[in-house]
């Protein structure tokens, strides 16, 4: 019998949820089972139904029950979103891809295509971005270009993390989690209104997890493959009076661990330098979660970050308000890969990096009843560097590689909305951005090279939102996005060539989208969107072993992405609900020099199913049974669909489960959980260098445990 595709029955939940309005029509007199979700995706508070954007929102108190512990987990439950970890084998890296746009690199010369914000502060770097979610109020995932309000580096979308405001909880919460694979997590959140005008909150925690494998040839290694230990904290103060409030927050984290699991395929490329040097697949560990490296310096990873932010809000009068968001942030990491994955030092790339950023945003916003606006100016600067000292290439003498980059970005933006009637609203916005990049690179015995580039772009969007009868809202939008050009990340093969170190042109995107969302009945909450996005001058990263090292250059393409997205939550009874998401995307990339590139790390089909059943106990307590299934279709690990299919990444199905007891006074939750309970092992990324195939494994083995949260 022919094996059916795992996604063969994805349409069944759609039909079920589409049928629910008829099922619910007899229950219209009952109270709604849904809480209204308020979001700030457009930098103003709105119901999620009113926002003319395809977006997902996760409430902070529900994250743990869904098996979500970081941003990587969120990527499992958003349609047309895929989050991987690559970045020099670091366990704390996060690489979001939305609708076929993202970046699997981390060097300072590269910018992500999906931006991540924490309380309005943009996080420029990907290593260390796997933000702790223990004090989170809400996570919003915006899909499609967000160039007007979120600016550059959001041509694929944006992830907006909103933390709890000091004074909003007025209590404390302690959490403890113990489980298999050496899981030990503990966190504390305290929030107090000290006076009528002054509040303070503190978040602190420790997270640890054992590894998946051993460094076989290094018996004295004090770390396992894939293990991690992290300490983090955040202190926030809030002062407020009738017309003014200010929040000052400081955060820091420190993570140490072992290199992410990976392996190297040698025999598949018999003409490659590694095979020709006499090495074979048998020289690497037979268990892909072990590692045969002989380089002690290549076993450890670390990252630390600290930041300070100030957010001030003024109510000038009943119609006008102002906001300032100022921040400074620094981060550094140590990592690198022993690419050959065997004992001899044939290919090894130890690496360190750091980045310092400052940002300032000033907004003036207005609400005059039938019309409103959001406007502001923005300034961002970043200085960063990456260093590979004493790296080894094809068994040669130790060498070095370095890159530095300074970035200055400034923008002015405005978005206006107008109510044409009680049911129809139109909005339009524009953002003008100027970017300047100064970069420097040096390698091996080659001369140094530097480059400087200026970019500017006008981004815009226009939308219409129509409130239909029956609790639904229909919208249409045209969104424009922008990303400044990028210098080649690792220009080994270009040194010495005239004008070799040059940035690409501006990257632009225009998205045409229509959707419907809302709550047509008391039993059904849904959103659906169809989109077509056209990207111009989009740089794909292509990596090979050329010249004196590992070369990464930009293949500039035009790309068109067409797709569909669905999200719904449906109550089949007062106690049983089903959450369902579905994403489909078809990506077409223009031919380049006779080659047909593909969008990397972009599954054609994504979906998730999350049934939840609640049991009311006689003592007033509640037991909740929940399962979360997430599917990601097969995809390519790099832009080239190589004929040997060495970089094809298999599809994956992940299943989480959670059984939670909530006490009658709602002060404590005790839960047993299982994450990836079928122990699905899968690849996160694959890369064909021409000399070997690098396969980065997931760090996502099965885990079972107990969690307890107590409110005081």
ABEGO torsion letter per residue (X at the ends): XBBBBAAAAAAAAAAAAAAAAAAAAAAAABBBABBBBBBAAAGBBBBAAABBBBBBBBBAAAAAAAGBABAAAAAAABBGBBBBBBGGGBAABBBBBBGGBEBABABAABBBABBBBBGGBBBABABGABBBAAABABBBBBBEBAAAAAEBGAAAEBBBBBBBBBGAAGEBBBBBBBBBGGBBBBBBBBBBBABAABBBBBBBBBBBBBBABBBAABAABABBBGBBBBBBBBBBBBBBBAABBBBBBBBBBBBBBBBBBBBBBAAABAABAAAAAGBBAAABBABAABBABABAAAABBBBBBBBBBBBBBBBABAABBBBBBBBBBBBBBBBEBBAAGBABBABBBBBBBBBBBBBBBBBBBBBAGABBBBBEBBBBBBBBBBBBBGBBBGGBBBBBBBBBBBBBBBBBBBBBBBBABAABBBBBBBBBBBBBBBBBBBBEABBBBBBBBBBBBBBBBBBBBBBBBGGBBBBBBBBBBBBBBBBBABBAAABGBBGABBBBBBBBBBBBBBBBBEBABAABBBBBBBBBBBBBGBBBBBBBBBEAEBBBBBBBBBBBBBBBBBBBBBBABAABBBBBBBBBBBBBBBBBGGBBBBBBGBBABBBBBBBBBBBBBAAGBBBBBBBBBBBBBBBBABABBBAAGAABBBBBBBBBBBBBBBBAAGABBBBBBBBGAAGBBBBABBBBAGABBBBBBBABBBBBBBBBBBBX
